Amino acid sequence: MNLEREITKLNAIVEEVLDVTDINVKEKTAQQVLGRMVVCNILMDNGLTPAVLAKYYVKHRTNFYHYRRKHNDYIEFPNMYPEYLELYAKVENDYLVRAKDTAMLSKLQRLEVVDEINKTIDDLKERKLEVLQTI
């Protein structure tokens, strides 16, 4: 299992519930932004950073800080946006039910570290080849 696959699973659940084609697009329809916000807040609740989400969604990391701030507002003032809270709870519950391993969300942070290690290894291999070519 890898981080991208788990993010894709969450995206698919949100897309199914909201009946949208894709939440990982440049467009900014209200439903797509809502879906992306729900998925990202679930992921951030479980240790992913805005920087990692920015890489996956190809958006600036400040978007994810904004999602987080709004999420905290909606939690603090539930009457502000009850539809968001209902969607958040439904998606989180559906993901846990569908996941083979119900502890998967706690693994997301470890998967992030593994992805970073793999990237570092690839960078080191490239650097090694560059140095070898100069010998």
C-alpha atoms as a printed R data frame, in Angstrom:
    type eleno elety resid chain resno       x      y       z
1   ATOM     1    CA   MET     A     1   0.000  0.000   0.000
2   ATOM     2    CA   ASN     A     2   1.184  3.510  -0.632
3   ATOM     3    CA   LEU     A     3   0.171  7.028   0.219
4   ATOM     4    CA   GLU     A     4  -1.106  7.925  -3.250
5   ATOM     5    CA   ARG     A     5  -3.397  4.888  -3.321
6   ATOM     6    CA   GLU     A     6  -4.936  5.822   0.032
7   ATOM     7    CA   ILE     A     7  -5.477  9.426  -1.051
8   ATOM     8    CA   THR     A     8  -7.095  8.123  -4.244
9   ATOM     9    CA   LYS     A     9  -9.431  5.939  -2.137
10  ATOM    10    CA   LEU     A    10 -10.539  8.927  -0.088
11  ATOM    11    CA   ASN     A    11 -11.003 11.006  -3.244
12  ATOM    12    CA   ALA     A    12 -13.158  8.252  -4.764
13  ATOM    13    CA   ILE     A    13 -15.394  8.117  -1.688
14  ATOM    14    CA   VAL     A    14 -15.935 11.894  -1.745
15  ATOM    15    CA   GLU     A    15 -16.545 11.918  -5.499
16  ATOM    16    CA   GLU     A    16 -19.123  9.155  -5.103
17  ATOM    17    CA   VAL     A    17 -20.933 10.900  -2.231
18  ATOM    18    CA   LEU     A    18 -20.927 14.326  -3.921
19  ATOM    19    CA   ASP     A    19 -21.578 12.870  -7.378
20  ATOM    20    CA   VAL     A    20 -18.686 14.757  -8.994
21  ATOM    21    CA   THR     A    21 -16.261 13.438 -11.576
22  ATOM    22    CA   ASP     A    22 -12.961 14.486 -10.002
23  ATOM    23    CA   ILE     A    23 -11.935 16.649  -7.043
24  ATOM    24    CA   ASN     A    24  -8.292 16.849  -8.110
25  ATOM    25    CA   VAL     A    25  -8.784 19.409 -10.871
26  ATOM    26    CA   LYS     A    26  -7.914 23.029 -11.399
27  ATOM    27    CA   GLU     A    27 -11.579 24.048 -11.554
28  ATOM    28    CA   LYS     A    28 -13.183 25.532  -8.493
29  ATOM    29    CA   THR     A    29 -16.766 24.374  -8.398
30  ATOM    30    CA   ALA     A    30 -18.190 24.487  -4.893
31  ATOM    31    CA   GLN     A    31 -18.628 20.694  -4.743
32  ATOM    32    CA   GLN     A    32 -15.048 19.994  -5.852
33  ATOM    33    CA   VAL     A    33 -13.576 22.418  -3.332
34  ATOM    34    CA   LEU     A    34 -15.795 20.988  -0.588
35  ATOM    35    CA   GLY     A    35 -14.716 17.448  -1.429
36  ATOM    36    CA   ARG     A    36 -11.027 18.360  -1.573
37  ATOM    37    CA   MET     A    37 -11.347 20.201   1.735
38  ATOM    38    CA   VAL     A    38 -12.928 17.167   3.438
39  ATOM    39    CA   VAL     A    39 -10.294 14.741   2.137
40  ATOM    40    CA   CYS     A    40  -7.411 17.048   3.009
41  ATOM    41    CA   ASN     A    41  -8.664 17.658   6.532
42  ATOM    42    CA   ILE     A    42  -9.057 13.923   7.135
43  ATOM    43    CA   LEU     A    43  -5.481 13.455   5.928
44  ATOM    44    CA   MET     A    44  -4.158 16.347   8.038
45  ATOM    45    CA   ASP     A    45  -5.999 14.954  11.068
46  ATOM    46    CA   ASN     A    46  -3.867 11.884  10.566
47  ATOM    47    CA   GLY     A    47  -0.482 13.499  10.225
48  ATOM    48    CA   LEU     A    48  -0.040 14.551   6.614
49  ATOM    49    CA   THR     A    49   1.401 17.994   6.113
50  ATOM    50    CA   PRO     A    50   0.180 20.733   3.792
51  ATOM    51    CA   ALA     A    51   3.468 20.386   1.875
52  ATOM    52    CA   VAL     A    52   2.722 16.744   1.009
53  ATOM    53    CA   LEU     A    53  -0.862 17.566   0.070
54  ATOM    54    CA   ALA     A    54   0.396 20.432  -2.095
55  ATOM    55    CA   LYS     A    55   2.577 17.976  -4.048
56  ATOM    56    CA   TYR     A    56  -0.281 15.539  -4.575
57  ATOM    57    CA   TYR     A    57  -2.967 18.073  -5.501
58  ATOM    58    CA   VAL     A    58  -0.548 20.449  -7.277
59  ATOM    59    CA   LYS     A    59  -1.849 23.411  -5.324
60  ATOM    60    CA   HIS     A    60  -0.013 25.883  -3.108
61  ATOM    61    CA   ARG     A    61   0.284 24.710   0.480
62  ATOM    62    CA   THR     A    62  -1.486 27.824   1.759
63  ATOM    63    CA   ASN     A    63  -4.723 26.357   0.346
64  ATOM    64    CA   PHE     A    64  -4.438 23.541   2.873
65  ATOM    65    CA   TYR     A    65  -3.788 25.905   5.773
66  ATOM    66    CA   HIS     A    66  -6.986 27.700   4.732
67  ATOM    67    CA   TYR     A    67  -8.877 24.376   4.640
68  ATOM    68    CA   ARG     A    68  -7.608 23.638   8.131
69  ATOM    69    CA   ARG     A    69  -8.654 27.003   9.521
70  ATOM    70    CA   LYS     A    70 -12.145 26.640   8.041
71  ATOM    71    CA   HIS     A    71 -12.393 23.061   9.373
72  ATOM    72    CA   ASN     A    72 -11.560 24.285  12.880
73  ATOM    73    CA   ASP     A    73 -14.206 27.020  12.560
74  ATOM    74    CA   TYR     A    74 -16.828 24.478  11.470
75  ATOM    75    CA   ILE     A    75 -15.943 22.187  14.373
76  ATOM    76    CA   GLU     A    76 -16.105 25.049  16.863
77  ATOM    77    CA   PHE     A    77 -19.358 26.434  15.429
78  ATOM    78    CA   PRO     A    78 -21.290 23.400  14.089
79  ATOM    79    CA   ASN     A    79 -24.238 25.489  12.898
80  ATOM    80    CA   MET     A    80 -21.931 27.439  10.590
81  ATOM    81    CA   TYR     A    81 -21.736 24.666   7.953
82  ATOM    82    CA   PRO     A    82 -23.507 21.473   9.070
83  ATOM    83    CA   GLU     A    83 -23.321 19.998   5.543
84  ATOM    84    CA   TYR     A    84 -19.515 20.044   5.777
85  ATOM    85    CA   LEU     A    85 -19.536 18.244   9.131
86  ATOM    86    CA   GLU     A    86 -21.979 15.611   7.843
87  ATOM    87    CA   LEU     A    87 -19.865 15.000   4.744
88  ATOM    88    CA   TYR     A    88 -16.675 14.852   6.808
89  ATOM    89    CA   ALA     A    89 -18.152 12.244   9.184
90  ATOM    90    CA   LYS     A    90 -19.632 10.186   6.331
91  ATOM    91    CA   VAL     A    91 -16.418 10.108   4.290
92  ATOM    92    CA   GLU     A    92 -14.253  9.275   7.292
93  ATOM    93    CA   ASN     A    93 -16.623  6.483   8.324
94  ATOM    94    CA   ASP     A    94 -16.915  5.097   4.766
95  ATOM    95    CA   TYR     A    95 -13.131  5.079   4.412
96  ATOM    96    CA   LEU     A    96 -12.688  3.158   7.654
97  ATOM    97    CA   VAL     A    97 -15.356  0.643   6.629
98  ATOM    98    CA   ARG     A    98 -13.844  0.139   3.158
99  ATOM    99    CA   ALA     A    99 -10.214  0.016   4.262
100 ATOM   100    CA   LYS     A   100  -8.761 -3.458   4.582
101 ATOM   101    CA   ASP     A   101  -6.902 -2.307   7.650
102 ATOM   102    CA   THR     A   102  -8.947  0.009   9.884
103 ATOM   103    CA   ALA     A   103  -5.728  1.387  11.350
104 ATOM   104    CA   MET     A   104  -4.665  2.603   7.894
105 ATOM   105    CA   LEU     A   105  -5.094  6.274   8.676
106 ATOM   106    CA   SER     A   106  -2.515  5.995  11.418
107 ATOM   107    CA   LYS     A   107  -0.139  4.578   8.789
108 ATOM   108    CA   LEU     A   108  -0.500  7.556   6.474
109 ATOM   109    CA   GLN     A   109   2.183  9.516   8.260
110 ATOM   110    CA   ARG     A   110   4.581  6.568   7.995
111 ATOM   111    CA   LEU     A   111   3.792  6.244   4.299
112 ATOM   112    CA   GLU     A   112   4.675  9.914   3.887
113 ATOM   113    CA   VAL     A   113   8.092  9.244   5.437
114 ATOM   114    CA   VAL     A   114   8.629  6.215   3.173
115 ATOM   115    CA   ASP     A   115   7.764  8.314   0.117
116 ATOM   116    CA   GLU     A   116  10.263 10.975   1.195
117 ATOM   117    CA   ILE     A   117  12.950  8.318   1.754
118 ATOM   118    CA   ASN     A   118  12.292  6.875  -1.713
119 ATOM   119    CA   LYS     A   119  12.621 10.353  -3.215
120 ATOM   120    CA   THR     A   120  15.899 10.912  -1.353
121 ATOM   121    CA   ILE     A   121  17.227  7.548  -2.563
122 ATOM   122    CA   ASP     A   122  16.357  8.457  -6.149
123 ATOM   123    CA   ASP     A   123  18.081 11.841  -5.744
124 ATOM   124    CA   LEU     A   124  21.175 10.150  -4.319
125 ATOM   125    CA   LYS     A   125  21.287  7.651  -7.204
126 ATOM   126    CA   GLU     A   126  21.122 10.535  -9.682
127 ATOM   127    CA   ARG     A   127  23.912 12.351  -7.853
128 ATOM   128    CA   LYS     A   128  26.000  9.164  -7.815
129 ATOM   129    CA   LEU     A   129  25.652  8.818 -11.591
130 ATOM   130    CA   GLU     A   130  26.662 12.442 -12.078
131 ATOM   131    CA   VAL     A   131  29.785 11.941  -9.966
132 ATOM   132    CA   LEU     A   132  30.641  8.663 -11.707
133 ATOM   133    CA   GLN     A   133  30.420 10.364 -15.082
134 ATOM   134    CA   THR     A   134  33.051 12.884 -14.035
135 ATOM   135    CA   ILE     A   135  35.580 10.156 -13.126
